[in-house]
């Protein structure tokens, strides 16, 4: 729940004008005119949230609007501060002419979409931390994520190993995380799980235990080590989690003594490799976004 004052906040006012759903906003009789226009604008904003940065032409194709119509909605969202223009991606600069503009959601635009907890949850966790310490907050976070893990487990486990990250992304999207799976660009391989929306980002900014518990759950669900590279709570545009290749995990499953007993020959040991040698640091790989 979230306390809402009688006077609408700046975010709520902008959301109402732009058609983006915002907590505490109810459409009255005087707002019925132009409902379809606002609904379309809200859909455009959500597509930018889920798939941005994205071009106007790509948005128009997904929504089924003419260039003039999509430009009208983008201009309105820009005027309200819901979205912003980003520089064209390097790989997109092909041929002659002006480079295409890419549109991304802003903090105000993201805030216009409902956040599950917020002020009340933050106050409750502060009280818990003051009374029982940070360990109690961590335990609370694990209990909260346990329900999500229980629901996702049968879906993820039923999928073939190479499809489990995608199935997890689909399950997260069903709960409003706007998640997607992609191959990792890191030299070590693996996949990336990207979440374009976080319902508890405002709370997690103060209590990172929520992100840590979620990361631990991802590792258990996927059966392989994962590493958080970026989070919306820390100011990044996307929550990005690197998922290690299962082959790397399976190769490191046996202890050195077990491997020597099973394969005593030097030739066998030479091909086993070391997990530490195969992993690269964040500084070497850098953060990535879709």
N, C-alpha and C positions, 0 to 999 in steps of 0.2 A: 504494500500500500504506500501511497505517497500523499503528503499533505499538500492541498492545493488552495491557495488564497483566493479571495474573491476577485482580485485584480489579476488578469492573465499575465504570465511571464512573457518576456521578450521572445523566447523560443516558441511558446504556445501561440502567440500572436502571429509570428512568421509562419508557423506550421498551418494555422487556420487559413491564412491568405494563400499559401502555396498549395494547399490540398494535402499536405503530408499529415497523416494521423498523429495526433498528439494527445497525451493523457489529459482527461478533464474537458475535452472539447466535444460539444454536442451541437449538431447542426439544427438551427431553428428554421421557422417557416420562411423567414426572409432570405435564407441562404440556399433555398431549394433551386433557385435559378442558377444555372451554370454548374450543377452537380457533376454532370458528365465531364466537363472541363477540369474540375478539381480532381475527380477520380483518376483521370488520365495523367494529370500532373503528379499525383501521388504515386502512380505506377512508374512513371519516369524516374522519380526520386528513388524509389526502391530498387529499380534496375541499376541505377548508378551506385547505390549502396552495395548491392550484391556483386556487381560485375565491374565496377569502376577501378581505375580510370577507363573511360570508354568514349568513343567518338559519337558525334551527333548522328552520323550515317548509320552506325551500328545500332544506336538507340531507336532510330526511325524504323529500321527493319524489324526489330523485336516488337515494337508497339504497333507497327503498321500505320505510321503517319508519314505525311509528305515532309520534305525538308523544311518548308515554311512553317508547318504546324509544330514540328519538333523544336525548331528554333524559338518559336513563341513560348513554349513551355520552359525551355532552357533559360531564356532571358528572364522569365519570371522567377525561376529558382535562383538564378544568379543575383537578381535584385534583392531577394530576401535573405541572401547569405546562406542558403541551403547547400549550394554547390560552389565549386571554384574551378577555374581553368588551370590545367597543368600543361607543362611543355610537352611537345610531341616526343614520344619514345624514339630513341635513335634508330631502331630497326624499322620504324614506320616512315622514315624520311626516304622515300623512294621517288624517283622521277623529278619532274620540275613542278613549279608552282609552290604556293604556300603550304607549309606542313599542317597536317590536320590538328585541330585542338582536341584535347582530351579533358573530359569532365569528371571530377571526383567529388565525393561527399565531404562536407566540412564538419567540424565538431558540432556546430549548431544544427546542421542537417541530421547528423546521427542522433543528437539528443532529442530531435523531434519524434523519433520513433520510440516507442514505449520501452523504458528500462524496467526490468522486473522488480528490482528493489529500490535502492537509492537512499534517500535521507533516513528513513526509519531503519533500514537494514544496517546502514553505517553506524547509526547511533547505538543500535543493539550490539554490534560487534565491538564497538569502543567500550561499552559497559562490560561485556564479557572479558575483554582483554584486561581492563582495569581490575576486575574482581579475581580472575583466575589465570591471567597471563597469556602469552602468545600461543602456548601449547594448546590451550583450550580452544582458541580460534582455529588452529590447524585441525583439531579433532572435529570441530563443527563443520569445517570446509569438507573434510573427508566424508562425513555423514551426509552432507547435502549432495555431494557428487555420487554417492553410493546408489541412489535411486536411478540416476541417469545411467550408471554403469550396468545395473541390473536389467534395465529395459533394452539397452543396446547390445548386451552380450549375446543373446541368441541370434540376433540379426547378423552381427559381425562374424560369429563363429560358423554360421551356416554357409558363408561365402567362401570361395576358394581363396587361398592365401594372397594371391596377387590382386584380388578385388576387395580386400578387407578395408583398406584405407578409403576407397570410394564408397563402400557401404556405410562406414562410420560417418563420412561427410554427408551422405544423404540423411542419415538419422539425425545428425546435428542440425541440418537445414530444416528438418521437420519441427525442431524446437526453436527455430528462429535465429540460428547462428549463421545462416547464409554461408555454408561451408562448401569447399571444393577440394578435390584431390588433383595433384599434378606430379609429374616426375621432378625430382630434385635436380637442380643444376650443379650441385656439389660434385667434386671429383669422386667422392666415395659412393655416389649413387644413392639409391633409396628414393623416397617420395616425400612430398610436402603436403601437409594438411593445413589449408588456409581458411580462417574464419573471418568473414567480412563484417560481422556484427557480433557484439557481445552484450547480452542483456544485463550483465552485472559489471560493466566496465567501470562505472563510477565508484562502486564499492571496492572492486579489485585494485583500483589505483591506490587505495590506502591499505588494503589487506591482500597482499600478494599470495597469501595462503590459498586463496580461492583458485588462482591460476596454477599453483603448485599441485593442488589436489586433482585438478582436471588433467594436468600433464601425466601424473602418476596413473590415473584411470586409463588414459589413452594407451600407455605402455602395456598395461595388463590386458586391455581389450585386443590389442594388435599382436601381443606376444613377442614384442621386440623393443629394444631401447628407443626412446624418442627424446628429442631435445627442442625446447622452446627457443626460437630465434627472435621473435618479436611479439609484442602484445599491444592491443588497442589501449589497455589500461595504462601503459607506459608511454603513450603518445604515438605509437606506430599506427599506420593506416590499417593494418591487417594483423590478426593473430596468426603467426606462422610457426608450425611445428614440423621439424625434420624427423622423418621416420626411417630408422636404419634398415638396411636390407635384411631380410630374414636369413639369407645365406650367411651373413656376417655373424648374426646371433647364433646360428646353429654351429658354425665353425668354432665359436668360443665357448660352447656349452660344456665341453669336457675340460677337466683340469689338466695341467701339464703332466702330472703323474699318471693320470688315466690315459692320456694320449701316448705316453712313453711305453706303458704296459701294452696298449693295443697295437702300437706301431713302433717297435723298438728300433727300426732301421733309420739311419740318418736321412735317407732319401725321402722317407715318408714324412719325417718331421720338417723337412725343408719346405714342403708345400703348404704347411698349415697356416703360416702367417700369424701375425699378432694383431688383435683388434685395435690396439692403440696406434699401430702403424698405419692402419687403414682409415682412421678417422682424421678429419681435418678440423682445425679450430675455427671459431666464428670469425676471428680476425682475418684468417686466410680466405674464407669463403665469402664473407660479407652477407648482409641481409638482402633478401629478395622479396619482391612483391609481384602479384599477378597483374 
